[in-house]
Amino acid sequence: MKISCDIIKDLLPLYIDGVCSGDSEAAALEHIASCENCNAELQAMRGSIPINSAEQNLKEAEAVKNLSKKWKKVMTKSLLKGILITIITLAAFALLIYLFADIRIVTG
């Protein structure tokens, strides 16, 4: 059975990871043995996965942590500003109503 290169290219990542079925693996190997393009694709996939060093991962994690701290600080400031503006607006609105609406609290 002739399998197209597109199907084999879809199977290659599964083949490399060792998670395809035995039939799929056999079909991929048979096709790769006779197809230079798919064989080149397989070799490119095997060599194209860069593995970061632990040191680089730690640097990236630290950068993300610092960015997260800055973002939280900015969000906290924004929240406090919003609360303050809301309180001032409500107080001004209440003052305007008190001064101009002639609403008086009657006691007695």
DAPE-V709111 format. One record per residue. N is the residue number from 1. OMEGA is omega as a letter, one per 20 degrees, with the letter a starting at -180 (NA if undefined). BURIAL is b if it has 9 or more other C-alpha atoms within 8 Angstrom, else e. D_CENTER is the distance of its C-alpha to the mean C-alpha in Angstrom with 1 decimal. Layout:
n->{N:N}
omega->{OMEGA:OMEGA}
burial->{BURIAL:BURIAL}
d_center->{D_CENTER:D_CENTER}
//
This chain:
n->{1:2:3:4:5:6:7:8:9:10:11:12:13:14:15:16:17:18:19:20:21:22:23:24:25:26:27:28:29:30:31:32:33:34:35:36:37:38:39:40:41:42:43:44:45:46:47:48:49:50:51:52:53:54:55:56:57:58:59:60:61:62:63:64:65:66:67:68:69:70:71:72:73:74:75:76:77:78:79:80:81:82:83:84:85:86:87:88:89:90:91:92:93:94:95:96:97:98:99:100:101:102:103:104:105:106:107:108}
omega->{a:r:a:r:r:r:r:r:r:a:a:r:r:r:a:a:r:a:r:a:r:r:r:r:r:r:r:r:r:a:a:r:a:a:a:a:a:r:r:r:r:a:r:r:a:a:a:a:r:r:a:r:r:a:r:r:r:r:r:r:r:r:r:r:r:r:r:r:r:a:r:r:r:a:r:r:r:r:r:r:r:r:r:r:r:r:r:r:r:r:r:r:r:r:r:r:a:a:a:a:r:r:a:r:a:r:r:NA}
burial->{e:e:e:e:e:e:e:b:b:e:b:b:b:b:b:e:e:e:e:b:e:e:e:b:b:e:b:b:e:e:b:b:e:e:e:e:e:b:b:e:b:b:e:e:b:e:e:e:e:e:e:e:e:e:e:e:b:e:e:e:e:e:e:e:e:e:e:e:e:e:e:e:e:e:e:e:e:e:e:e:e:e:e:e:e:e:e:e:e:e:e:e:e:e:e:b:b:b:e:e:e:e:e:e:e:e:e:e}
d_center->{41.4:39.8:36.0:34.2:32.1:29.1:29.3:29.6:26.6:24.6:26.2:25.8:22.4:23.8:27.0:25.5:23.6:26.9:25.7:27.7:31.1:34.3:35.4:32.2:32.5:36.2:35.6:33.0:35.3:38.2:36.5:35.1:38.6:40.0:37.3:36.7:33.6:31.7:33.0:31.7:28.3:28.3:29.3:26.6:23.9:25.5:25.5:22.2:19.8:19.6:19.6:18.7:21.3:21.0:22.0:19.2:16.6:18.4:18.4:14.7:14.3:17.1:15.6:12.4:15.0:17.2:14.7:14.0:17.8:18.4:16.1:17.8:21.1:20.6:19.6:22.7:24.9:23.8:24.5:27.9:28.8:28.1:30.2:33.0:33.1:33.3:36.1:38.0:37.8:39.0:41.8:42.9:42.9:45.0:47.3:47.8:48.6:51.0:52.8:53.1:53.1:56.3:54.8:56.8:56.6:60.0:61.1:64.2}
//
